[in-house]
Amino acid sequence: MLYKFFIGLFLCLCICIDLFADEPVNFAFFNDKPRSLAKDFYIYEYVQSDAVTPKEAKALFGMVHTMNMRFFHLFAKKMDNLEYKKISKCVDLDVSALLKEDDECLNMGINIAKVTSLPKGQLKLIKPRLKHNKELVNLITLMENENVYEAALSSDINTFLTLFNGSITAYKAAIFNQNIIPKEQMDRLSHSAKFNQFAYNVAQNDKLDNVQKSLLSVTPAAGINAKALFYLGLNALKYEEKERALYFFELSNERSTKGEEKDKALFWQYLVTKDKHYLERIVQDNDINMYSLYAYEMLDLPYKNIVSPVLEGTHPSFNVNDPFAWIKVMNKVYHMSSEEVETLAQSFKYANTLPHYSYLMERATRYSKNYYPIPYPEEINSYTIHRQALMLAIARQESRFIPSVVSTSYALGMMQFMPFVARDIAKKEKLEDFSVSAMFDPRIAYLFGNIHLNFLEKSLYHPLFVAYAYNGGMGFTKRHLQAGAFSDGMYEPFLSMETMINEESREYGKKVLANYVVYRHLLGEDVSIKNLFEILLVPAATDRFRN
């Protein structure tokens, strides 16, 4: 296996490590590159060089597609711009440090959360210094009341929800959890779009039990979205209000625009009632997700609308490793009709561009069909079926298998490795002169993915938990499991799957689990999703952290 790795690595590096061998990555490199996350990544890497001048940094700042604070801090360090340097310094200061700075710095770095962390006696010291921030001044005025709770309830709904949503948890618990909020007040709050965040956060915060109880009586206004309604349903179940829960779940289903969201609401109605009618409703749509897979299994029905094309040949001109080539294609796709996208897809109907073909076809069919390609199978067919399915499940969710994709956090390639993780693996494998551009080669992506999964599966034995760790990190997953998630209880393991605070990892895990089940099926080794759910409650079968 190790021999295969080094051979594969050598071949890949020869082809891929100098992706722009004829075009060195210097300042001139960026002139003709389209604005994109890929360009942002190369700018970020380049600007870290000591050789970059303030003038170059200023020019590159104007080329950035998507700015984030990490990027901004880097530019502020490199540019001769005193205002940017001050912003970079001030935004990260805690409130105690901000109070020692001048008014300009204070206003740059202050927010509601920082204000609500202050003792009440200090509010009068900060208020005069925020005279140009009318919203925050108005909130501080409210917070200065002897009875903030009553004052907030008497204020307009947006003021109440702005203060609540922006405040730290300790402030929420101290101020807003004193009493049950009357129904008429809750109904009034539900007319604000900010109620969606309010309901979602309260339902998952057990320190706000009185506010949670207040949610039971609310009649949601028409603008309340499916996500908030779903968590209102979970909140109702916590207090054993099954009829209210069913009411909220059905509203969530009605207001959903996404197949998975609809299926989730129906699935929970099934959990509450055990009425298979809800499962029958789930399988009527085209979406493939963990809820629909469970419904298919319980109803003993075959999966539908799953497509796994097998193609041959090599695209005559398209470089799958070039992160800018696919961007240029997608910039055209955004303006195409479905028919035009399907025509374009045919030009990618080759084995090495199977991911691109599948992505375009899924888009052309308006996602009425679910494409589950198995690209570059020769790179993984020596692995166990379990490992193949897991790698494919992760890659599909991470990148749709597009080899050259770059994320907003600059995760790279098919398996979406962060540069520091890729470099760490390369270091441990004693690979000299490693370039992160190598992650755009599918062979390296698979090989590094396999190494990383070897590490994760030493501690985690269930695909859901592996997915959590792949997305959120091993430390995060360990803390989550040891905090009591996936213990015996009503509606488990599903309640734990829906209430993980880290929303990104929560949704990622569910999608990867569904992908895993489908790929096990496509690889000829079916696995029961019902059994996968059940063993989540058996620590010895899933992880080493709870034994």
MOWOWO-V576555 format. One record per helix or strand of 2 or more residues. SS is the DSSP state (hx for helix, st for strand). FROM is the first residue (numbers start at 1). LEN is the number of residues. If there is no record, write none. Layout:
SS,FROM,LEN
SS,FROM,LEN
//
This chain:
hx,2,15
hx,27,4
hx,37,11
hx,54,8
hx,69,10
hx,82,9
hx,95,4
hx,103,7
hx,112,5
hx,120,11
hx,134,10
hx,148,7
hx,157,10
hx,169,8
hx,183,7
hx,195,9
hx,206,10
hx,226,13
hx,242,14
hx,259,15
hx,277,6
hx,290,9
st,306,2
hx,323,11
hx,338,9
hx,351,14
st,370,2
hx,377,3
hx,385,15
hx,419,10
hx,436,5
hx,442,15
hx,463,10
hx,474,9
hx,494,6
hx,503,20
hx,529,9
hx,539,4
//
